[in-house]
Amino acid sequence: MASIIQHGTVEREEGPSRTATVLVLLAVGFLVGSYSADPAGFIGTVETFARSVYDGAIQWGVTVVLTAVASWCVGRERTNR
């Protein structure tokens, strides 16, 4: 999976660092522990989180579209002068 990249005389392995791997394993362990402690509460929390992410994505998309339209209108107004 990981490839070796040679920099001068030093070789290093390319891929995720050990720290990143440990952090991911800790996060997965935390999620598994939370689920096993209270499955219904965990599922409710995940649903709430997913709903907020979806709502945030919609708000972000609307903001991007409105900003693009406003920018286009301002640019068009400047070129019509």
PDB file of N, CA, C and O in Angstrom:
ATOM      1  N   MET A   1       0.819  -1.184   0.000  1.00  0.00           N
ATOM      2  CA  MET A   1       0.000   0.000   0.000  1.00  0.00           C
ATOM      3  C   MET A   1       0.867   1.253   0.000  1.00  0.00           C
ATOM      4  O   MET A   1       0.676   2.136  -0.837  1.00  0.00           O
ATOM      5  N   ALA A   2       1.791   1.340   0.901  1.00  0.00           N
ATOM      6  CA  ALA A   2       2.623   2.531   0.984  1.00  0.00           C
ATOM      7  C   ALA A   2       3.803   2.387   0.036  1.00  0.00           C
ATOM      8  O   ALA A   2       4.314   1.288  -0.182  1.00  0.00           O
ATOM      9  N   SER A   3       4.219   3.489  -0.509  1.00  0.00           N
ATOM     10  CA  SER A   3       5.365   3.460  -1.408  1.00  0.00           C
ATOM     11  C   SER A   3       6.543   4.156  -0.743  1.00  0.00           C
ATOM     12  O   SER A   3       6.372   5.003   0.134  1.00  0.00           O
ATOM     13  N   ILE A   4       7.719   3.788  -1.168  1.00  0.00           N
ATOM     14  CA  ILE A   4       8.936   4.378  -0.628  1.00  0.00           C
ATOM     15  C   ILE A   4       9.378   5.509  -1.558  1.00  0.00           C
ATOM     16  O   ILE A   4       9.470   5.329  -2.772  1.00  0.00           O
ATOM     17  N   ILE A   5       9.648   6.670  -0.971  1.00  0.00           N
ATOM     18  CA  ILE A   5      10.140   7.811  -1.744  1.00  0.00           C
ATOM     19  C   ILE A   5      11.534   8.124  -1.231  1.00  0.00           C
ATOM     20  O   ILE A   5      11.761   8.195  -0.023  1.00  0.00           O
ATOM     21  N   GLN A   6      12.468   8.309  -2.158  1.00  0.00           N
ATOM     22  CA  GLN A   6      13.840   8.582  -1.765  1.00  0.00           C
ATOM     23  C   GLN A   6      14.108  10.072  -1.886  1.00  0.00           C
ATOM     24  O   GLN A   6      13.915  10.655  -2.952  1.00  0.00           O
ATOM     25  N   HIS A   7      14.549  10.687  -0.804  1.00  0.00           N
ATOM     26  CA  HIS A   7      14.928  12.096  -0.765  1.00  0.00           C
ATOM     27  C   HIS A   7      16.416  12.153  -0.477  1.00  0.00           C
ATOM     28  O   HIS A   7      16.834  11.993   0.670  1.00  0.00           O
ATOM     29  N   GLY A   8      17.207  12.375  -1.496  1.00  0.00           N
ATOM     30  CA  GLY A   8      18.652  12.369  -1.299  1.00  0.00           C
ATOM     31  C   GLY A   8      19.100  10.990  -0.881  1.00  0.00           C
ATOM     32  O   GLY A   8      18.931  10.023  -1.623  1.00  0.00           O
ATOM     33  N   THR A   9      19.669  10.895   0.305  1.00  0.00           N
ATOM     34  CA  THR A   9      20.118   9.594   0.801  1.00  0.00           C
ATOM     35  C   THR A   9      19.153   9.021   1.832  1.00  0.00           C
ATOM     36  O   THR A   9      19.362   7.912   2.325  1.00  0.00           O
ATOM     37  N   VAL A  10      18.107   9.759   2.158  1.00  0.00           N
ATOM     38  CA  VAL A  10      17.162   9.309   3.182  1.00  0.00           C
ATOM     39  C   VAL A  10      15.903   8.790   2.502  1.00  0.00           C
ATOM     40  O   VAL A  10      15.334   9.455   1.637  1.00  0.00           O
ATOM     41  N   GLU A  11      15.483   7.619   2.893  1.00  0.00           N
ATOM     42  CA  GLU A  11      14.244   7.061   2.384  1.00  0.00           C
ATOM     43  C   GLU A  11      13.174   7.193   3.455  1.00  0.00           C
ATOM     44  O   GLU A  11      13.428   6.967   4.638  1.00  0.00           O
ATOM     45  N   ARG A  12      11.987   7.559   3.028  1.00  0.00           N
ATOM     46  CA  ARG A  12      10.875   7.590   3.971  1.00  0.00           C
ATOM     47  C   ARG A  12       9.678   6.919   3.322  1.00  0.00           C
ATOM     48  O   ARG A  12       9.530   6.912   2.100  1.00  0.00           O
ATOM     49  N   GLU A  13       8.837   6.361   4.159  1.00  0.00           N
ATOM     50  CA  GLU A  13       7.668   5.666   3.657  1.00  0.00           C
ATOM     51  C   GLU A  13       6.520   6.654   3.523  1.00  0.00           C
ATOM     52  O   GLU A  13       6.232   7.420   4.443  1.00  0.00           O
ATOM     53  N   GLU A  14       5.869   6.627   2.363  1.00  0.00           N
ATOM     54  CA  GLU A  14       4.731   7.509   2.138  1.00  0.00           C
ATOM     55  C   GLU A  14       3.462   6.804   2.590  1.00  0.00           C
ATOM     56  O   GLU A  14       3.302   5.603   2.371  1.00  0.00           O
ATOM     57  N   GLY A  15       2.579   7.535   3.208  1.00  0.00           N
ATOM     58  CA  GLY A  15       1.329   6.963   3.688  1.00  0.00           C
ATOM     59  C   GLY A  15       0.912   7.661   4.962  1.00  0.00           C
ATOM     60  O   GLY A  15       1.555   8.620   5.389  1.00  0.00           O
ATOM     61  N   PRO A  16      -0.166   7.186   5.575  1.00  0.00           N
ATOM     62  CA  PRO A  16      -0.632   7.841   6.795  1.00  0.00           C
ATOM     63  C   PRO A  16       0.379   7.695   7.932  1.00  0.00           C
ATOM     64  O   PRO A  16       1.030   6.660   8.079  1.00  0.00           O
ATOM     65  N   SER A  17       0.491   8.740   8.720  1.00  0.00           N
ATOM     66  CA  SER A  17       1.421   8.680   9.845  1.00  0.00           C
ATOM     67  C   SER A  17       0.855   7.796  10.952  1.00  0.00           C
ATOM     68  O   SER A  17      -0.335   7.484  10.971  1.00  0.00           O
ATOM     69  N   ARG A  18       1.709   7.412  11.847  1.00  0.00           N
ATOM     70  CA  ARG A  18       1.251   6.589  12.970  1.00  0.00           C
ATOM     71  C   ARG A  18       0.286   7.375  13.840  1.00  0.00           C
ATOM     72  O   ARG A  18      -0.675   6.817  14.370  1.00  0.00           O
ATOM     73  N   THR A  19       0.539   8.676  13.991  1.00  0.00           N
ATOM     74  CA  THR A  19      -0.338   9.513  14.804  1.00  0.00           C
ATOM     75  C   THR A  19      -1.738   9.546  14.213  1.00  0.00           C
ATOM     76  O   THR A  19      -2.724   9.417  14.939  1.00  0.00           O
ATOM     77  N   ALA A  20      -1.830   9.718  12.893  1.00  0.00           N
ATOM     78  CA  ALA A  20      -3.142   9.743  12.243  1.00  0.00           C
ATOM     79  C   ALA A  20      -3.862   8.413  12.418  1.00  0.00           C
ATOM     80  O   ALA A  20      -5.067   8.384  12.667  1.00  0.00           O
ATOM     81  N   THR A  21      -3.138   7.329  12.290  1.00  0.00           N
ATOM     82  CA  THR A  21      -3.731   6.008  12.454  1.00  0.00           C
ATOM     83  C   THR A  21      -4.259   5.820  13.872  1.00  0.00           C
ATOM     84  O   THR A  21      -5.357   5.298  14.063  1.00  0.00           O
ATOM     85  N   VAL A  22      -3.489   6.240  14.854  1.00  0.00           N
ATOM     86  CA  VAL A  22      -3.907   6.119  16.255  1.00  0.00           C
ATOM     87  C   VAL A  22      -5.146   6.969  16.517  1.00  0.00           C
ATOM     88  O   VAL A  22      -6.067   6.524  17.203  1.00  0.00           O
ATOM     89  N   LEU A  23      -5.179   8.189  15.977  1.00  0.00           N
ATOM     90  CA  LEU A  23      -6.341   9.059  16.177  1.00  0.00           C
ATOM     91  C   LEU A  23      -7.605   8.463  15.561  1.00  0.00           C
ATOM     92  O   LEU A  23      -8.681   8.536  16.154  1.00  0.00           O
ATOM     93  N   VAL A  24      -7.476   7.877  14.383  1.00  0.00           N
ATOM     94  CA  VAL A  24      -8.633   7.239  13.738  1.00  0.00           C
ATOM     95  C   VAL A  24      -9.111   6.051  14.569  1.00  0.00           C
ATOM     96  O   VAL A  24     -10.313   5.875  14.767  1.00  0.00           O
ATOM     97  N   LEU A  25      -8.185   5.245  15.049  1.00  0.00           N
ATOM     98  CA  LEU A  25      -8.559   4.090  15.873  1.00  0.00           C
ATOM     99  C   LEU A  25      -9.226   4.529  17.176  1.00  0.00           C
ATOM    100  O   LEU A  25     -10.172   3.886  17.631  1.00  0.00           O
ATOM    101  N   LEU A  26      -8.742   5.618  17.781  1.00  0.00           N
ATOM    102  CA  LEU A  26      -9.371   6.134  18.997  1.00  0.00           C
ATOM    103  C   LEU A  26     -10.787   6.633  18.712  1.00  0.00           C
ATOM    104  O   LEU A  26     -11.702   6.400  19.502  1.00  0.00           O
ATOM    105  N   ALA A  27     -10.966   7.319  17.581  1.00  0.00           N
ATOM    106  CA  ALA A  27     -12.295   7.814  17.218  1.00  0.00           C
ATOM    107  C   ALA A  27     -13.258   6.656  16.981  1.00  0.00           C
ATOM    108  O   ALA A  27     -14.400   6.695  17.438  1.00  0.00           O
ATOM    109  N   VAL A  28     -12.809   5.641  16.281  1.00  0.00           N
ATOM    110  CA  VAL A  28     -13.659   4.465  16.025  1.00  0.00           C
ATOM    111  C   VAL A  28     -13.993   3.766  17.338  1.00  0.00           C
ATOM    112  O   VAL A  28     -15.131   3.348  17.550  1.00  0.00           O
ATOM    113  N   GLY A  29     -13.013   3.639  18.210  1.00  0.00           N
ATOM    114  CA  GLY A  29     -13.254   3.030  19.511  1.00  0.00           C
ATOM    115  C   GLY A  29     -14.266   3.812  20.328  1.00  0.00           C
ATOM    116  O   GLY A  29     -15.118   3.227  20.996  1.00  0.00           O
ATOM    117  N   PHE A  30     -14.172   5.141  20.277  1.00  0.00           N
ATOM    118  CA  PHE A  30     -15.130   5.984  20.989  1.00  0.00           C
ATOM    119  C   PHE A  30     -16.541   5.789  20.439  1.00  0.00           C
ATOM    120  O   PHE A  30     -17.500   5.685  21.204  1.00  0.00           O
ATOM    121  N   LEU A  31     -16.666   5.739  19.107  1.00  0.00           N
ATOM    122  CA  LEU A  31     -17.987   5.545  18.502  1.00  0.00           C
ATOM    123  C   LEU A  31     -18.573   4.182  18.860  1.00  0.00           C
ATOM    124  O   LEU A  31     -19.760   4.074  19.167  1.00  0.00           O
ATOM    125  N   VAL A  32     -17.752   3.156  18.819  1.00  0.00           N
ATOM    126  CA  VAL A  32     -18.222   1.815  19.167  1.00  0.00           C
ATOM    127  C   VAL A  32     -18.639   1.769  20.635  1.00  0.00           C
ATOM    128  O   VAL A  32     -19.662   1.174  20.974  1.00  0.00           O
ATOM    129  N   GLY A  33     -17.857   2.389  21.498  1.00  0.00           N
ATOM    130  CA  GLY A  33     -18.196   2.426  22.916  1.00  0.00           C
ATOM    131  C   GLY A  33     -19.486   3.190  23.169  1.00  0.00           C
ATOM    132  O   GLY A  33     -20.302   2.772  23.991  1.00  0.00           O
ATOM    133  N   SER A  34     -19.678   4.311  22.467  1.00  0.00           N
ATOM    134  CA  SER A  34     -20.910   5.087  22.626  1.00  0.00           C
ATOM    135  C   SER A  34     -22.118   4.288  22.162  1.00  0.00           C
ATOM    136  O   SER A  34     -23.172   4.313  22.797  1.00  0.00           O
ATOM    137  N   TYR A  35     -21.959   3.580  21.050  1.00  0.00           N
ATOM    138  CA  TYR A  35     -23.062   2.769  20.529  1.00  0.00           C
ATOM    139  C   TYR A  35     -23.404   1.632  21.482  1.00  0.00           C
ATOM    140  O   TYR A  35     -24.578   1.364  21.738  1.00  0.00           O
ATOM    141  N   SER A  36     -22.394   0.970  22.002  1.00  0.00           N
ATOM    142  CA  SER A  36     -22.660  -0.177  22.873  1.00  0.00           C
ATOM    143  C   SER A  36     -23.259   0.265  24.208  1.00  0.00           C
ATOM    144  O   SER A  36     -23.991  -0.503  24.832  1.00  0.00           O
ATOM    145  N   ALA A  37     -22.963   1.484  24.657  1.00  0.00           N
ATOM    146  CA  ALA A  37     -23.513   1.973  25.921  1.00  0.00           C
ATOM    147  C   ALA A  37     -24.987   2.337  25.792  1.00  0.00           C
ATOM    148  O   ALA A  37     -25.778   2.052  26.691  1.00  0.00           O
ATOM    149  N   ASP A  38     -25.366   2.968  24.670  1.00  0.00           N
ATOM    150  CA  ASP A  38     -26.760   3.407  24.491  1.00  0.00           C
ATOM    151  C   ASP A  38     -27.075   3.448  22.993  1.00  0.00           C
ATOM    152  O   ASP A  38     -26.974   4.507  22.372  1.00  0.00           O
ATOM    153  N   PRO A  39     -27.458   2.300  22.402  1.00  0.00           N
ATOM    154  CA  PRO A  39     -27.695   2.267  20.952  1.00  0.00           C
ATOM    155  C   PRO A  39     -28.758   3.255  20.479  1.00  0.00           C
ATOM    156  O   PRO A  39     -28.574   3.910  19.454  1.00  0.00           O
ATOM    157  N   ALA A  40     -29.870   3.372  21.212  1.00  0.00           N
ATOM    158  CA  ALA A  40     -30.940   4.273  20.774  1.00  0.00           C
ATOM    159  C   ALA A  40     -30.479   5.731  20.820  1.00  0.00           C
ATOM    160  O   ALA A  40     -30.744   6.501  19.897  1.00  0.00           O
ATOM    161  N   GLY A  41     -29.797   6.098  21.883  1.00  0.00           N
ATOM    162  CA  GLY A  41     -29.279   7.469  22.000  1.00  0.00           C
ATOM    163  C   GLY A  41     -28.247   7.774  20.937  1.00  0.00           C
ATOM    164  O   GLY A  41     -28.212   8.877  20.393  1.00  0.00           O
ATOM    165  N   PHE A  42     -27.402   6.790  20.639  1.00  0.00           N
ATOM    166  CA  PHE A  42     -26.364   6.975  19.627  1.00  0.00           C
ATOM    167  C   PHE A  42     -26.998   7.193  18.259  1.00  0.00           C
ATOM    168  O   PHE A  42     -26.578   8.081  17.517  1.00  0.00           O
ATOM    169  N   ILE A  43     -27.992   6.403  17.923  1.00  0.00           N
ATOM    170  CA  ILE A  43     -28.658   6.533  16.619  1.00  0.00           C
ATOM    171  C   ILE A  43     -29.354   7.887  16.526  1.00  0.00           C
ATOM    172  O   ILE A  43     -29.323   8.530  15.476  1.00  0.00           O
ATOM    173  N   GLY A  44     -29.981   8.324  17.617  1.00  0.00           N
ATOM    174  CA  GLY A  44     -30.612   9.643  17.627  1.00  0.00           C
ATOM    175  C   GLY A  44     -29.602  10.757  17.424  1.00  0.00           C
ATOM    176  O   GLY A  44     -29.872  11.723  16.711  1.00  0.00           O
ATOM    177  N   THR A  45     -28.435  10.626  18.050  1.00  0.00           N
ATOM    178  CA  THR A  45     -27.380  11.626  17.900  1.00  0.00           C
ATOM    179  C   THR A  45     -26.864  11.656  16.470  1.00  0.00           C
ATOM    180  O   THR A  45     -26.637  12.730  15.913  1.00  0.00           O
ATOM    181  N   VAL A  46     -26.679  10.489  15.874  1.00  0.00           N
ATOM    182  CA  VAL A  46     -26.211  10.415  14.488  1.00  0.00           C
ATOM    183  C   VAL A  46     -27.236  11.041  13.544  1.00  0.00           C
ATOM    184  O   VAL A  46     -26.866  11.761  12.616  1.00  0.00           O
ATOM    185  N   GLU A  47     -28.513  10.770  13.773  1.00  0.00           N
ATOM    186  CA  GLU A  47     -29.555  11.360  12.925  1.00  0.00           C
ATOM    187  C   GLU A  47     -29.579  12.877  13.052  1.00  0.00           C
ATOM    188  O   GLU A  47     -29.718  13.580  12.051  1.00  0.00           O
ATOM    189  N   THR A  48     -29.445  13.386  14.270  1.00  0.00           N
ATOM    190  CA  THR A  48     -29.413  14.834  14.483  1.00  0.00           C
ATOM    191  C   THR A  48     -28.203  15.448  13.790  1.00  0.00           C
ATOM    192  O   THR A  48     -28.310  16.493  13.148  1.00  0.00           O
ATOM    193  N   PHE A  49     -27.053  14.794  13.925  1.00  0.00           N
ATOM    194  CA  PHE A  49     -25.839  15.288  13.281  1.00  0.00           C
ATOM    195  C   PHE A  49     -25.995  15.298  11.761  1.00  0.00           C
ATOM    196  O   PHE A  49     -25.632  16.272  11.101  1.00  0.00           O
ATOM    197  N   ALA A  50     -26.530  14.223  11.217  1.00  0.00           N
ATOM    198  CA  ALA A  50     -26.718  14.143   9.761  1.00  0.00           C
ATOM    199  C   ALA A  50     -27.682  15.222   9.281  1.00  0.00           C
ATOM    200  O   ALA A  50     -27.463  15.821   8.228  1.00  0.00           O
ATOM    201  N   ARG A  51     -28.737  15.474  10.033  1.00  0.00           N
ATOM    202  CA  ARG A  51     -29.705  16.506   9.661  1.00  0.00           C
ATOM    203  C   ARG A  51     -29.044  17.889   9.677  1.00  0.00           C
ATOM    204  O   ARG A  51     -29.292  18.706   8.789  1.00  0.00           O
ATOM    205  N   SER A  52     -28.213  18.149  10.677  1.00  0.00           N
ATOM    206  CA  SER A  52     -27.554  19.457  10.751  1.00  0.00           C
ATOM    207  C   SER A  52     -26.527  19.623   9.634  1.00  0.00           C
ATOM    208  O   SER A  52     -26.363  20.722   9.103  1.00  0.00           O
ATOM    209  N   VAL A  53     -25.834  18.543   9.273  1.00  0.00           N
ATOM    210  CA  VAL A  53     -24.886  18.610   8.153  1.00  0.00           C
ATOM    211  C   VAL A  53     -25.632  18.886   6.857  1.00  0.00           C
ATOM    212  O   VAL A  53     -25.181  19.690   6.042  1.00  0.00           O
ATOM    213  N   TYR A  54     -26.768  18.228   6.659  1.00  0.00           N
ATOM    214  CA  TYR A  54     -27.576  18.442   5.461  1.00  0.00           C
ATOM    215  C   TYR A  54     -28.077  19.886   5.402  1.00  0.00           C
ATOM    216  O   TYR A  54     -27.993  20.536   4.359  1.00  0.00           O
ATOM    217  N   ASP A  55     -28.600  20.385   6.529  1.00  0.00           N
ATOM    218  CA  ASP A  55     -29.073  21.769   6.567  1.00  0.00           C
ATOM    219  C   ASP A  55     -27.939  22.754   6.309  1.00  0.00           C
ATOM    220  O   ASP A  55     -28.125  23.754   5.615  1.00  0.00           O
ATOM    221  N   GLY A  56     -26.780  22.475   6.862  1.00  0.00           N
ATOM    222  CA  GLY A  56     -25.619  23.336   6.632  1.00  0.00           C
ATOM    223  C   GLY A  56     -25.198  23.334   5.177  1.00  0.00           C
ATOM    224  O   GLY A  56     -24.812  24.371   4.639  1.00  0.00           O
ATOM    225  N   ALA A  57     -25.270  22.169   4.531  1.00  0.00           N
ATOM    226  CA  ALA A  57     -24.902  22.089   3.112  1.00  0.00           C
ATOM    227  C   ALA A  57     -25.877  22.893   2.265  1.00  0.00           C
ATOM    228  O   ALA A  57     -25.472  23.560   1.314  1.00  0.00           O
ATOM    229  N   ILE A  58     -27.156  22.832   2.606  1.00  0.00           N
ATOM    230  CA  ILE A  58     -28.155  23.620   1.865  1.00  0.00           C
ATOM    231  C   ILE A  58     -27.873  25.105   2.047  1.00  0.00           C
ATOM    232  O   ILE A  58     -27.886  25.861   1.076  1.00  0.00           O
ATOM    233  N   GLN A  59     -27.615  25.535   3.293  1.00  0.00           N
ATOM    234  CA  GLN A  59     -27.335  26.948   3.552  1.00  0.00           C
ATOM    235  C   GLN A  59     -26.078  27.391   2.815  1.00  0.00           C
ATOM    236  O   GLN A  59     -26.042  28.493   2.267  1.00  0.00           O
ATOM    237  N   TRP A  60     -25.048  26.549   2.794  1.00  0.00           N
ATOM    238  CA  TRP A  60     -23.817  26.879   2.102  1.00  0.00           C
ATOM    239  C   TRP A  60     -24.069  27.023   0.605  1.00  0.00           C
ATOM    240  O   TRP A  60     -23.567  27.951  -0.028  1.00  0.00           O
ATOM    241  N   GLY A  61     -24.841  26.109   0.050  1.00  0.00           N
ATOM    242  CA  GLY A  61     -25.153  26.167  -1.379  1.00  0.00           C
ATOM    243  C   GLY A  61     -25.927  27.421  -1.733  1.00  0.00           C
ATOM    244  O   GLY A  61     -25.636  28.060  -2.744  1.00  0.00           O
ATOM    245  N   VAL A  62     -26.912  27.787  -0.918  1.00  0.00           N
ATOM    246  CA  VAL A  62     -27.681  29.006  -1.168  1.00  0.00           C
ATOM    247  C   VAL A  62     -26.767  30.226  -1.083  1.00  0.00           C
ATOM    248  O   VAL A  62     -26.870  31.138  -1.903  1.00  0.00           O
ATOM    249  N   THR A  63     -25.883  30.245  -0.106  1.00  0.00           N
ATOM    250  CA  THR A  63     -24.951  31.365   0.039  1.00  0.00           C
ATOM    251  C   THR A  63     -24.047  31.492  -1.181  1.00  0.00           C
ATOM    252  O   THR A  63     -23.818  32.597  -1.674  1.00  0.00           O
ATOM    253  N   VAL A  64     -23.537  30.371  -1.667  1.00  0.00           N
ATOM    254  CA  VAL A  64     -22.658  30.402  -2.844  1.00  0.00           C
ATOM    255  C   VAL A  64     -23.416  30.921  -4.063  1.00  0.00           C
ATOM    256  O   VAL A  64     -22.893  31.748  -4.810  1.00  0.00           O
ATOM    257  N   VAL A  65     -24.637  30.446  -4.268  1.00  0.00           N
ATOM    258  CA  VAL A  65     -25.430  30.882  -5.421  1.00  0.00           C
ATOM    259  C   VAL A  65     -25.743  32.372  -5.314  1.00  0.00           C
ATOM    260  O   VAL A  65     -25.589  33.103  -6.293  1.00  0.00           O
ATOM    261  N   LEU A  66     -26.178  32.830  -4.150  1.00  0.00           N
ATOM    262  CA  LEU A  66     -26.498  34.246  -3.982  1.00  0.00           C
ATOM    263  C   LEU A  66     -25.260  35.127  -4.155  1.00  0.00           C
ATOM    264  O   LEU A  66     -25.348  36.212  -4.731  1.00  0.00           O
ATOM    265  N   THR A  67     -24.118  34.672  -3.663  1.00  0.00           N
ATOM    266  CA  THR A  67     -22.879  35.425  -3.841  1.00  0.00           C
ATOM    267  C   THR A  67     -22.497  35.493  -5.311  1.00  0.00           C
ATOM    268  O   THR A  67     -22.065  36.542  -5.789  1.00  0.00           O
ATOM    269  N   ALA A  68     -22.648  34.401  -6.028  1.00  0.00           N
ATOM    270  CA  ALA A  68     -22.329  34.389  -7.462  1.00  0.00           C
ATOM    271  C   ALA A  68     -23.255  35.318  -8.229  1.00  0.00           C
ATOM    272  O   ALA A  68     -22.804  36.045  -9.114  1.00  0.00           O
ATOM    273  N   VAL A  69     -24.533  35.306  -7.906  1.00  0.00           N
ATOM    274  CA  VAL A  69     -25.491  36.189  -8.594  1.00  0.00           C
ATOM    275  C   VAL A  69     -25.164  37.642  -8.285  1.00  0.00           C
ATOM    276  O   VAL A  69     -25.153  38.476  -9.190  1.00  0.00           O
ATOM    277  N   ALA A  70     -24.900  37.958  -7.024  1.00  0.00           N
ATOM    278  CA  ALA A  70     -24.567  39.330  -6.656  1.00  0.00           C
ATOM    279  C   ALA A  70     -23.290  39.780  -7.345  1.00  0.00           C
ATOM    280  O   ALA A  70     -23.210  40.915  -7.815  1.00  0.00           O
ATOM    281  N   SER A  71     -22.299  38.918  -7.411  1.00  0.00           N
ATOM    282  CA  SER A  71     -21.039  39.257  -8.080  1.00  0.00           C
ATOM    283  C   SER A  71     -21.265  39.491  -9.566  1.00  0.00           C
ATOM    284  O   SER A  71     -20.709  40.425 -10.144  1.00  0.00           O
ATOM    285  N   TRP A  72     -22.078  38.648 -10.182  1.00  0.00           N
ATOM    286  CA  TRP A  72     -22.377  38.808 -11.606  1.00  0.00           C
ATOM    287  C   TRP A  72     -23.110  40.126 -11.852  1.00  0.00           C
ATOM    288  O   TRP A  72     -22.819  40.827 -12.822  1.00  0.00           O
ATOM    289  N   CYS A  73     -24.066  40.466 -10.971  1.00  0.00           N
ATOM    290  CA  CYS A  73     -24.814  41.716 -11.128  1.00  0.00           C
ATOM    291  C   CYS A  73     -23.905  42.925 -10.978  1.00  0.00           C
ATOM    292  O   CYS A  73     -24.012  43.876 -11.751  1.00  0.00           O
ATOM    293  N   VAL A  74     -23.008  42.903  -9.992  1.00  0.00           N
ATOM    294  CA  VAL A  74     -22.089  44.020  -9.794  1.00  0.00           C
ATOM    295  C   VAL A  74     -21.147  44.134 -10.979  1.00  0.00           C
ATOM    296  O   VAL A  74     -20.882  45.238 -11.453  1.00  0.00           O
ATOM    297  N   GLY A  75     -20.637  43.012 -11.463  1.00  0.00           N
ATOM    298  CA  GLY A  75     -19.739  43.041 -12.615  1.00  0.00           C
ATOM    299  C   GLY A  75     -20.454  43.550 -13.859  1.00  0.00           C
ATOM    300  O   GLY A  75     -19.875  44.280 -14.662  1.00  0.00           O
ATOM    301  N   ARG A  76     -21.687  43.169 -14.010  1.00  0.00           N
ATOM    302  CA  ARG A  76     -22.469  43.605 -15.163  1.00  0.00           C
ATOM    303  C   ARG A  76     -22.758  45.093 -15.087  1.00  0.00           C
ATOM    304  O   ARG A  76     -22.739  45.787 -16.104  1.00  0.00           O
ATOM    305  N   GLU A  77     -23.028  45.587 -13.875  1.00  0.00           N
ATOM    306  CA  GLU A  77     -23.299  47.013 -13.686  1.00  0.00           C
ATOM    307  C   GLU A  77     -22.060  47.830 -14.016  1.00  0.00           C
ATOM    308  O   GLU A  77     -22.164  48.903 -14.611  1.00  0.00           O
ATOM    309  N   ARG A  78     -20.897  47.336 -13.637  1.00  0.00           N
ATOM    310  CA  ARG A  78     -19.639  48.062 -13.890  1.00  0.00           C
ATOM    311  C   ARG A  78     -19.306  48.090 -15.376  1.00  0.00           C
ATOM    312  O   ARG A  78     -18.763  49.079 -15.866  1.00  0.00           O
ATOM    313  N   THR A  79     -19.623  47.022 -16.099  1.00  0.00           N
ATOM    314  CA  THR A  79     -19.297  46.997 -17.539  1.00  0.00           C
ATOM    315  C   THR A  79     -20.294  47.817 -18.347  1.00  0.00           C
ATOM    316  O   THR A  79     -19.987  48.219 -19.469  1.00  0.00           O
ATOM    317  N   ASN A  80     -21.482  48.074 -17.801  1.00  0.00           N
ATOM    318  CA  ASN A  80     -22.470  48.876 -18.524  1.00  0.00           C
ATOM    319  C   ASN A  80     -22.218  50.374 -18.394  1.00  0.00           C
ATOM    320  O   ASN A  80     -22.881  51.160 -19.073  1.00  0.00           O
ATOM    321  N   ARG A  81     -21.292  50.791 -17.553  1.00  0.00           N
ATOM    322  CA  ARG A  81     -21.014  52.216 -17.384  1.00  0.00           C
ATOM    323  C   ARG A  81     -20.219  52.760 -18.514  1.00  0.00           C
ATOM    324  O   ARG A  81     -19.898  53.948 -18.528  1.00  0.00           O
TER     325      ARG A  81
END
